């Protein structure tokens, strides 16, 4: 894409996702993710029902009547979007590629964060760290993130979630809200996720296509493995092959869900022909309850 086409696409995604974040997600996002702690705001006169532990005894002694300390949530947070840009994300059979859905979800989350004056960073990964944009505030910064999500060309087509998580642990020293967006067709990232989830608030968003769930019976079909570049002739009429394919798929899904649950991380599954809006909103409401 040339620059004009890229800017047009960035603008289109901004209009769609900004509206969602402004009117739907910003409030839910705020209530779902707590600030870093409580900071002192002011003192006021004691009112019936106030916790006596919050009484400021120095001010109370000075004015000969009870005063309490008032604390406010220290709101500023940092969000990091960890986005899988491996070859398998360029798959889609219905309306768009998985990567396009991931871009829209990422933009919606980023705009929700800046609505709350939070910082947003981006980590693009394959089986290596493709790009890291440190967290910053502001609309201009978010538009840069969206542009990278649209036009970035990864060096590798393979996936290594373990390495991406280890990199995040090294680069993010303070607690962050972490959204990892991928199809999670990978394994052996259990320990790295546990380490990250102990420090950060982690959510895995699995984006998939319905034809990845079940291989359709279409006879002999040439299939390209986007991550290895190899093309194989597959007999999709074979029930055994379809069952093996289904078994492999379910194993990867179980791996994702079990690993994230055991680590105390959140889970969202969304198919590219479904409404990710409902999935995100439902998740935020459950998390903030």
C-alpha positions, 0 to 999 in steps of 0.5 A, a space after each residue: 500500500 502507498 502512503 495515501 492508501 495507508 492513511 485512508 485505512 488508518 482513518 477508517 479504522 480510527 472512525 470505527 473503533 474510536 466510536 466504540 471506545 468513546 461510547 461503549 468501552 471507556 467506562 467499562 475499561 475504567 471500572 475493569 482495571 484499577 489504578 496503581 493504588 490510592 493517593 491522598 487527596 484531602 481531609 474533610 469533616 467526619 460523617 456518620 458511617 465513615 471508617 474510623 481508621 481514616 480519621 486524621 488525628 493531627 487535624 482532629 486535635 487541632 480543630 477539636 472535632 473529627 476529620 478524616 483523610 480522603 484518598 483517590 485512586 491513582 488512575 494512570 495505567 499502562 497498556 501493552 498490546 502484544 500482537 502476533 504477526 506470524 504467517 497464520 494471522 494472514 488467514 480468513 475465509 469469510 469477511 477478512 483476515 485474522 490480522 484485520 480483526 486483531 487490528 480493529 480490536 487493538 485500536 479499540 483497546 488503545 482508544 479506550 486507554 487514552 480516553 482514561 489518560 493511560 499510556 499505550 505500547 505495542 509489541 509485535 512478535 513472530 518467533 522473534 521480536 519484530 517491533 516494540 513501541 514504548 508506552 506513551 499517551 495521546 491520539 497521535 501515538 495511537 494512530 502510529 500504533 494503528 499504522 504499524 498494525 496495518 502496514 508492518 511486514 514481519 521478517 519471520 512467519 513463525 510463532 514463539 509466544 514464549 520468547 515474546 513473553 520473556 521479552 515483555 518481562 525484561 522491558 516492562 518493569 512496572 505493572 501493566 495491562 497486557 492484551 496478547 492477541 493471537 490464534 495461539 497455535 503454539 505451545 511451551 509458554 506456560 512458565 513464561 506466562 506465569 512469570 508475566 501474569 504475576 506482575 501484570 494484568 494479562 488477557 489473551 484474546 484468541 482470534 480465529 476463523 470458523 474453517 480452522 475449527 473443522 476442515 471441510 470435505 472438498 477432495 484433494 486440496 493444495 494447502 499452504 502452511 503460512 508459517 513454513 511456506 510449504 504446500 501440501 496436497 491434502 485429501 480433505 475427503 478423508 474422515 481420518 485426516 479431518 478428525 486428526 485436524 480437528 484433534 490438533 486444533 482442539 489440543 491447541 485451544 485447550 493448551 491456550 485456555 488451560 495455560 491462561 487460567 492456571 496463570 490467573 490470566 483472562 481469556 477471550 475467544 472471538 471468531 472473525 465473523 462474530 462481534 468482538 464488541 460483545 465479547 470485549 464488553 462482556 469480558 469488561 463487565 465480568 472483570 469489573 463486577 
